[in-house]
Amino acid sequence: MRRFVALRMSAGQGFPLSMVDARGRALTLAAAPKRVISLVPSLTELLADLGLDDAVVGVTRYCIHPTGWNTRKGVVGGTKDVKPNRVAALTPDLVVANLEENTKAGVEALDSLCPVYVTDVATVEQALSTITAVGALVGKPNESELLCQRIRDGFGSLHSCSPPKSAAYLIWRRPYMTIGSDTFIHDVMSRAGLANVFHHHRRYPQVTEEDLARACPEVVLLSSEPYPFKEKHREEMQRVVPQAKVVLVDGTFFSWYGSRMQNAPSYLAQLLQQLNA
């Protein structure tokens, strides 16, 4: 069972600040951190949009947004293979990580170096709580709250498919992999009125062409990440599910749970127009 720990902060939400992360581990910061490392691409973009260019000293090689950060910041490895020696060399006073995107061993190897805040996000509401928590940790509570309000307003004004359209969302090829009901992507799809045909699964199950044909989705979404589906794959999938509308989508608007969420509703609205055309 996945666990989400709501943020718990010291009185006044200033510093010193105490918080419990998704591991149930408490951390305390005496002051706003001046040297931050992000091990999560979507949270790296969040830190940038909170105005922390000077404070962020390290990222992973997969932190592609904002453009250029993974070339001019210290790169500490990948999300699954963080190098503790590289982290230590950057002398951080805060590391932000994620239960799903980073490994348990990789995160625990950093606990002795500095405070590590681990997130866990499976819904839009949990993402908003995470944005609030990270904003508080880095001394940007007002900015994070304004961002959360923009995201709430955007999803609140999104006109979802009615009635919902049955849909399959694929994240990998050979083997095909999809998403279960306990994922952030599933929640985003639901808010757009796209009913996940593999909702009875958990996490990221493998599926066959026969499974896809049997599920008979009205829509198949081929994500740009982690597998970079292209037009030739769309044509390939169309032959598997000839009744479906098969569409290439920007996976960041379905799976990134940081500041990119403020642009997700407008992207989803355009996608729904395409699906309804």
C-alpha positions in Angstrom: 0.0 0.0 0.0 1.3 3.4 -1.0 1.7 5.9 1.8 1.3 9.7 1.6 2.2 11.7 4.7 0.6 15.1 4.9 3.1 17.8 5.7 3.3 18.8 9.3 5.1 22.0 10.1 6.1 23.9 13.1 3.9 26.8 14.3 3.9 29.9 12.1 5.4 27.9 9.1 8.6 29.9 9.4 12.1 28.9 10.5 13.1 26.8 12.3 10.9 24.5 10.3 10.1 20.8 11.2 8.4 18.5 8.7 7.7 14.8 8.3 8.3 13.3 4.8 6.7 10.4 3.0 8.9 7.9 4.8 7.6 9.1 8.1 11.0 10.6 8.7 11.2 14.0 10.5 13.6 16.7 9.4 14.2 20.2 10.8 15.7 23.2 9.0 17.1 26.1 11.0 16.9 28.5 8.1 15.9 28.5 4.4 18.4 26.3 2.5 21.0 28.0 0.4 22.2 24.9 -1.4 19.5 22.6 -2.7 19.8 19.4 -4.8 16.8 18.0 -6.6 16.6 14.3 -7.6 13.2 14.6 -9.3 12.8 16.3 -12.7 9.3 17.7 -12.0 10.5 19.1 -8.6 13.5 20.6 -10.3 11.2 22.6 -12.5 9.1 23.6 -9.5 12.2 24.9 -7.7 13.0 27.0 -10.8 9.5 28.5 -10.9 9.7 29.3 -7.2 12.7 31.5 -8.1 15.5 29.3 -6.7 18.0 29.4 -9.6 20.8 30.6 -7.3 20.0 28.1 -4.5 19.8 24.9 -6.6 23.3 23.5 -7.0 22.6 20.0 -8.1 20.2 18.0 -10.3 20.0 14.7 -12.2 20.8 14.2 -15.8 17.1 13.7 -16.4 16.2 17.2 -15.1 15.6 18.6 -18.6 13.5 21.6 -17.4 14.3 24.4 -17.2 16.5 24.2 -20.3 20.2 24.3 -19.4 20.1 23.5 -15.8 21.5 20.0 -16.3 24.5 21.5 -18.0 25.3 24.4 -15.7 24.3 22.8 -12.4 26.1 19.9 -10.8 24.8 16.6 -12.1 24.7 14.0 -9.4 23.8 11.0 -11.6 20.4 9.7 -12.7 17.2 9.4 -10.7 18.0 5.7 -10.0 21.7 5.9 -9.7 22.5 9.0 -7.6 26.2 9.2 -6.7 26.6 10.1 -3.0 30.1 11.4 -3.6 28.8 13.9 -6.1 26.1 15.0 -3.7 28.6 15.4 -0.9 30.9 17.5 -3.0 28.1 20.0 -3.6 27.6 20.4 0.2 23.8 20.7 0.1 21.7 21.7 3.0 18.6 20.1 1.5 17.9 17.3 -1.0 14.4 16.7 -2.4 13.6 13.2 -3.6 10.6 10.9 -4.4 9.7 7.4 -3.3 8.9 6.2 -6.8 11.5 8.0 -8.9 14.5 7.4 -6.7 15.6 4.2 -5.0 15.4 3.5 -1.3 19.1 2.7 -1.1 20.0 5.8 -3.1 18.1 8.1 -0.8 19.2 6.4 2.4 22.8 6.9 1.3 22.3 10.6 1.5 20.6 10.8 4.9 23.9 11.1 6.7 25.0 14.0 4.5 22.1 16.5 4.9 18.3 16.7 5.4 16.5 14.7 2.7 12.8 15.4 2.1 11.1 12.5 0.3 7.8 13.0 -1.5 5.1 10.5 -2.6 2.5 11.7 -5.1 -0.4 9.6 -6.5 -3.1 12.3 -7.0 -3.4 15.9 -8.0 -4.4 16.8 -4.4 -1.3 15.1 -3.1 0.8 17.0 -5.7 -0.6 20.3 -4.3 0.3 19.3 -0.8 3.8 18.5 -2.0 4.1 21.8 -3.7 3.1 23.5 -0.5 5.5 21.5 1.6 8.5 22.1 -0.8 7.6 25.8 -0.9 7.7 26.0 2.8 11.0 24.1 3.0 12.8 26.4 0.6 11.3 29.6 2.2 8.8 30.3 -0.6 5.4 29.6 1.1 3.6 32.5 -0.6 4.8 31.7 -4.0 3.9 28.0 -3.7 0.4 28.9 -2.5 -0.2 31.2 -5.5 1.0 28.4 -7.7 -1.3 25.9 -6.1 -4.2 28.2 -6.5 -3.5 28.6 -10.3 -3.4 24.8 -10.6 -6.7 24.4 -8.7 -8.4 27.1 -10.8 -7.1 25.4 -14.0 -8.3 21.9 -13.2 -11.6 23.4 -11.8 -12.3 25.0 -15.1 -11.4 22.0 -17.2 -14.4 20.6 -19.1 -13.9 16.9 -19.0 -15.3 14.3 -21.5 -19.0 13.6 -20.8 -19.7 10.8 -20.9 -16.1 9.7 -20.2 -14.1 8.0 -22.9 -12.5 4.7 -22.2 -8.7 5.1 -22.6 -5.5 3.2 -22.4 -2.3 5.1 -21.6 1.0 3.4 -22.6 4.4 4.3 -21.1 6.5 1.6 -22.6 7.0 -0.7 -25.6 8.4 -4.2 -25.7 6.8 -5.0 -23.5 3.9 -2.6 -23.5 3.3 -1.1 -20.1 0.4 0.9 -18.9 -0.8 2.6 -15.7 -3.0 1.4 -12.8 -5.5 3.2 -10.7 -3.0 4.1 -7.9 -0.9 6.4 -10.1 -0.8 10.2 -10.6 -1.4 9.7 -14.4 -4.6 7.8 -13.6 -5.9 10.7 -11.5 -5.0 13.3 -14.2 -6.8 11.1 -16.8 -9.9 10.9 -14.6 -10.1 14.7 -14.3 -10.1 14.9 -18.0 -12.9 12.4 -18.3 -10.7 9.6 -19.7 -11.6 6.3 -18.0 -8.6 4.1 -17.6 -9.4 0.6 -19.1 -6.8 -0.9 -16.9 -8.0 0.7 -13.7 -8.2 -2.8 -12.0 -4.4 -3.0 -12.1 -2.0 -1.3 -9.7 1.2 0.6 -10.5 2.6 -0.1 -14.0 1.6 -3.5 -15.3 2.7 -5.1 -18.6 0.0 -5.7 -21.1 -0.1 -7.5 -24.4 -1.6 -6.6 -27.8 -4.3 -9.1 -27.0 -5.0 -7.3 -23.7 -5.3 -4.0 -25.5 -7.6 -5.4 -28.2 -9.8 -7.1 -25.5 -10.1 -3.9 -23.5 -11.4 -2.2 -26.6 -10.5 1.4 -25.6 -12.0 4.4 -27.5 -8.7 6.2 -27.1 -5.1 5.1 -26.8 -2.6 7.6 -25.5 1.1 7.0 -26.4 3.3 9.0 -24.0 6.5 10.8 -24.9 8.1 9.4 -21.8 9.6 7.3 -20.4 9.4 5.6 -23.8 9.5 8.1 -26.7 6.6 6.9 -28.8 6.7 8.3 -32.3 4.4 8.3 -35.4 5.5 4.9 -36.5 4.4 3.5 -33.1 1.1 5.2 -33.4 0.5 3.5 -36.8 1.6 0.2 -35.3 -0.9 0.6 -32.4 -3.7 1.6 -34.7 -3.5 -1.8 -36.3 -3.9 -3.4 -32.9 -6.9 -1.4 -31.9 -8.5 -0.2 -35.2 -11.6 1.1 -33.5 -9.6 3.5 -31.2 -8.3 7.0 -31.8 -4.5 6.6 -31.1 -2.8 9.8 -30.2 0.8 10.8 -29.3 0.8 12.9 -26.1 3.3 14.9 -24.1 3.8 12.7 -21.0 5.0 15.6 -18.9 1.5 17.0 -18.6 0.2 13.7 -17.3 3.0 12.7 -15.0 4.9 15.7 -13.8 3.5 16.8 -10.4 5.3 20.1 -10.0 4.8 23.6 -11.5 4.1 22.1 -14.9 0.7 21.2 -13.6 -0.3 24.9 -14.1 -0.2 24.3 -17.8 -1.7 20.8 -17.8 -5.4 21.9 -17.9 -4.9 23.9 -21.1 -3.0 21.0 -22.7 -5.7 18.6 -21.7 -8.4 20.9 -23.1 -6.7 21.0 -26.5 -6.3 17.2 -26.4 -10.0 16.7 -25.6 -10.9 18.9 -28.6 -8.7 16.7 -30.8 -10.4 13.5 -29.4 -13.9 14.9 -29.9 -13.2 16.1 -33.4 
